[in-house]
Amino acid sequence: KAGKSTSWEDGGWGAWDEAELQEPEEEESNSKNQRNYWLHDCVLSLSPTNDLMVIANEQKAVFLVPKWKHSDKGKEEMQYAVGWSGFLNVEEGECVSSVLCIPLASQKRSSTGRPDWTCIVVGFTSGCVRFYTENGVLLLAQLLNEDPVLQLKCRTYEIPRHPGVTEQNEELSILYPAAIVTIDGFSLFQSLRACRNQVARAAASGNENVQPPPLAYKKWGLQDVDTIVDHASIGIMTLCPFDQMKTASNIGGYNAAIKNSPPAMSQYVTVGANPFTGFFFALEGSSQPLLSHVALAVASKLTSALFNAARVILLMCFSVVSGWLGWKSKHEEEPVQKQKPKVEPATPLAVRFGLPDSRRHGERICLSPCNTLAAVTDEFGRVILLDVTRGLAVRMWKGYRDAEVGWIQTVEDLQERETEKMDSSPFGNAQGPSRVAQFLVIYAPRRGILEVWSTQQGPRVGAFNVGKHCRLLYPGYKIMGLNNVTSQGWQPQTYQICLVDPVSGSVKTVHVPFHLALSDKKSERAKDMHLVKKLNALLKARTSDPDLIEAEAKELILDIKYPATKKQALESILTSERVPLSSLTNITQTLVDNLKKQELECVDEGLLQFCTNKLKLLQLYELVSKLNSQSIQKDTSPSDNDLAKLLRLEEKDFHRLETLLENYKKENPQNTVQCADEKDDVLSVKTFLEYLEYEKDVINVKNMEDGEYVALGSFFFWKCLCGQSSTEEMCHALESAGFSPQTLLSLLLNLWLSKEKDILDKRDSVRCLHTMLSLLSKMKVAIDESWDTQSVSPWWQQMRTACVQSENNAAALLSAHVGHSVTAQIIDSVTEKK
């Protein structure tokens, strides 16, 4: 069954306690139910790195690998495709009973800590355990016990969270009806690498005949238990002195001898019947590792089997229609050794204590990532939370028949932690270590609901309607072969828990935000930071629908409670280059309207003022862009006589000015070079908002570099200087928005003096500058009404200073003539009024 890998968004986190979820409708027919239940009859395993899925039923198995493909909607998505399929049984009548997909770390220096390849571990009803590559090539096989394999579980290396915590070794544990076999992870890793290298060499040369190395393992015979169906290997533990004395007294009585140092023990917890849960403790060193014979993969067969590997791959191409590759049929299979290898006896291990419950039988046990809690399900529909350290049941859920459970461990993001001191705890500041929260995931197939609970005594923090035929996969391990050095460099992309839906053919992962483990104000603040983080992810996502981004951004920013966080969220939206202007305006307007609807006592004045100012700047940007896009009918190019009258020059003086400018252009040819890609009237919204700020209804220009200053002035005035936009409307819009005439004059002169190469080629630009300078001079507070024509005006002194400091002499000379003309025009107007 091929499917696609998807991920649940956590946008719905938060409203599950108010109302119960509706259960999915019943299917139309029993035949449809039978068709959807096929996955429950299979043994299923998905690699934590999501690079391989194995589905097995009786003797058959199929290996699925993810590949990027185009979906029916034209989008690229990851889908599972068949990588290998065939029969795995070697002995007559044996079936697959358990499967694990274990990614092995690379030993290459360039990719230390990354997954190299995935080993498939398969347990059979014959008691044999076999190890395969992703291509179905048998690497190793061992008969560890003659009873059926009930369960395969793996533990990989994790860095201890606290000093003093015992470092756990990697391990593969195999459960039989009355025994547990543990294989050390380091020796297993080295053996699998050696076998894989032998396979590669034998396939290349065809003349190697190497005996696969045996595995070192420990085998414990579990006693005083009626039935065992599942287990959990807790790892190595050391008792405190009080627990050591208590245990010694219970076992040996009053006169029991106590060692000076507590012994190290490996703890195992089983579920079944009589007792309901059993606790076993194996002293380290009490059982020596056993080196068993390697069965069913003897050296004489290795070379021929590898020779057939290429033929097997070819047969796969011709057998797609059949669905299964029976590349080793009963006729083609080579004779299996009739003599079974010797099975080593188990070391007896009596149950230390247990939780008795004669009426109920345990079904599954799932150990938490911190190795302190475990969830147990039984046939009466209960889910029991165990404290494996103390051997106590600390919580119980009822009404979950056929439930499947798993765990999610979430690490706090230090950037989301509030900076102010919330209390005197060691975690009250941002410098403390990251906290870790654990959530229990319960899938109830009878109701088709997936629930997430905060442990130990926390509430239900999430619930989702899913199908009734899904499978919950919780591997409980990551990559094998890492240590305290290699695990710190590269963080592998592994999932913790996922749900396989055979109806839709999809694999869904579950992610829980950390703030759901908190409460009260800390939870609200952490939730706000989580929403900001989700908003940033939305702004970076490859979504081509701006309406969808706008709708989700509105919902997220309105859900945020703290004003400072709202401001931060709005700033993130306004600085995004992927959100169009209309969406920015709508989002800001929505936030302003929402703040105005609140009571005055609850409204943060600083936030409201910030939003109002940003909204005004967005509206100004939209207005200026609209004016720049409206083309007006250009006047005819002015004649020499018209320009002379405009500048109030005699005809001979004007010709002398023209000659001077022509000679200047010839002497400075570099100034005539122009880039064809320049767009002088274009400025992004993000840049526009970065350049300007509102303060007391006045727009100020921030301290910027010369190039940025010219870019802002070009956005406002370049189309006007070229005669392509209405100068009167532009000046009126800028004045109404809150610009001071002095700021606009500074922007205009910087633009004019920097664009010398362009204005010398545009005769009409002189007339446009004259018109614009006249309009700016008529603005309020531009020229003081008490100005005496015999004294120096600050307005014209600003223009005089800009021309003197400019290195573009031609542009400065023209602007000086234009300024002189406008000044004379203003003086004449004042004289006429008097």
C-alpha positions, 0 to 999 in steps of 0.5 A: 500500500503506497501512500503519501507522508503528511504532517498535521498543523498545530493550528487547532491546539487549544479548544478541545476542552470546551466541546467533545469531538464528533465521532466519524460516521459509520461506513456504508457496508461491511465489505468496506470495513473488511477492506480497510482492516487489512492493515491490522492483520499486518506487522508494520514498522517505519524507520525513525528517519522516515526513509523506509517502511516495512509491511509484512503479513505471514511469509510476505513482506514489502519494503516501501521507500519515500520518493518525491512525485507529482500528485493529481493536483500537480503538486510535488509530495512525498509518496511511498513506492515499492522498493522490494517485495517477496517472501521472507520465510526460510523454514516451512510454516514460519511467519513474520511476527515482529519487524523493526527498521533501524537506521545505522549511523554513517562512519564517514568523516564528512557525514558523521552522525547522519544515517547511512543505511537502514537495517530491517530486523525480522522476528519469526514464529520459529524463534529465528531473528534475521537481519536484511538490507533495504534491498532484501538481502539477508545479512545475518540470521540467528536462532536464539530460542525455539519459541516464537518471537513476540516482540522486537524493541530497540534502544539507541543512545541519548545524551543524559539530560542531567549530571549523575544520570546513568548513561544508557547503552544501545540495545536490541531486545527480543521477547519470547514467551518465557525469555528475553534476549538482549543484544548489545547495540555496539557489537550489533552495529559493528557486526551489521557493518561487517556483514554489509561490507562482506555482501558488497565485496562478495557481490563485486568479486564473486569469490569471497567466502566469509563466515558471518560473525556471531552476535554476543547476547544475554538470555534471561529466562523469566520465571514466576509469570504465567503469561507475557505478551510485551516488555520494556527494557528500562536500562541500567539503574543504580539504587540509592542506599535506602532502596538498596537496604529496603530491597536487601531486607525484602529478599534476604530478611533482617540479617541480609548483607549489604554491599558498600556500593549499590550494584548496577542492574538492568531493569525489565518490565513485562505485561501479561497475566499473573502478574499484570505487570512484572518487574525484573532486575538483572545484576550486571555481570551475573550473566556472561554474554553468549556467542551463539552459532550463526544459523541459516546463513552459513558461509557456503551459501553466502556467495551464491545468494549474493550472486542471485542479488542482481538477478533478483533486482531484474526479476522485480522489474518484470513482476510488478503486475503480480505485486509480490516477488516470489523470487525464491519459490519452493522450487528455486530455494536452496536446501536448508540445513536440516540440523538446527543450531544449538540453542543456548540455555537461558539464565533464570531470572525471577520476578522481583515484584509486580502489579497483580490483577487477576481479572485483566490481562495486559496487552502492550507497554510503551516506555516514555523517552525519559525512561521513568514512565510507561503506558500499559493497555489491557483488554478491559479498555484501560490505559495505565500510567506506570512509574517504572522507578517506584513500580506504581500506577500513578494514573488511569484512563478508562474506555479505550478498548484496543487502544494504541499508545505512544509518547512525544517529548518536546524540548522548550525553545529558549527563544520562546521563554519570557525574559522577565522574571516570573518567579524565583525558580532556577528556570525563571530566566532565559539563561536556564537549561531548556525544559522538557515536556512529555505527552502521552498519545492515545489512539482509540480506534473504536471511536476514531479519535487521537488524543494527546495528554499532558503527563503525569497529571495534566489535562487533555491538550489535543484531540483529532478526528481520525479514521477507525482503521489507522495504526499508531507507530511509535518506534521509541528509538532514533539512529543506532551507532551514535555516541556522546560525541557524534550525537552532538554535531548533527541533529537527525530529522527523526519523527517521534510518532505517526499515524498510518491511515490505510483509507487515505493512504497517508502517514501523518506525524504529530507535533505538540508545542511546548507551551501546552505543558505549562499553565496560567500566565506562563502558558499564555505567554509561551503560547503567544511566542509559539504563535509568533513562531508559527506565523514566521513559518507561515511567512516563509512557506512556499504558498502562492495563495496570498488570500490564504496567507492573509486569512491565517495571519489575521487569525494568528495575530488576533489570537495573540494576547500580549501587546508586546507580542502582537507588535512583534508579530505585526512587525514580522508581517510588515517586514515580509517581502512575500505579503502583498500591499493589500494584505498588509493593509487589511491585516493592519486594519483588522488589528486596529479595528479589533483594538478599538472594539475593546474597552478603553481600560484594556487597550494598550495605547502604545500598540494602538498608536503603533498600528495606526501609524503603520496603517497611515504609512501603508496608505501613503505608500498605496497613494504614491504608487497609484499616482506614479502609475497614472500617466498624464499627458506630457507637455511639448518640450519647452523651447529655448525661449521658454526656458530662458523666460522660466529662469529669468535669463537674457537670451545671451545668458541662456545660450552661455548656460547651454554652452557651458552645460554642453562642454561639461557633458563632453568633459565628463563622459562617464556621467552619461552612462545609464543602467537600463535595469534601473527603476527609479520610481520603484520601492518595496513596501518593506524598504519604505516602512524602514525609511520612515517613522511617525511621531506626533502626526509628523513623518520623519525620515530615519538616518540613512545612507546617501543611496537610500535617501536618493531612493526614497526621493526618487520614489516620491519625485522622479515621475514628477521630474520626468513629467509623467506624474501630477506634481500638484497631486503628489505635493498635496498628498505628501503634505497631507500625510505629515511631511514637513516642507524642509524634509521634502526639499531635502529629498528633492534636492538630493534626488536632483543632484544625484541624477545629473546624467539623466536631467541633462538629457531631459530639457523638461526636467528644469520646468518640472523642478521649477513647478515642484519647488514653487509648490513646496515653497508655498507650503505652510512653515516653508518660508517664514511669513515675517521673512525680510527679503533683505535677510537670509531665509533658512529655506533658501539657505538649505537649498544653497548649502545643498548646491555648494556641497554637491560634486555634480556641478551641472545639476547644482548650477541648474538648481541654483538658477531654478531657485533664483527664479522661484525666489524672484517669483515669490518676491514679486508676489509679496510686492504685489500684495503690499 
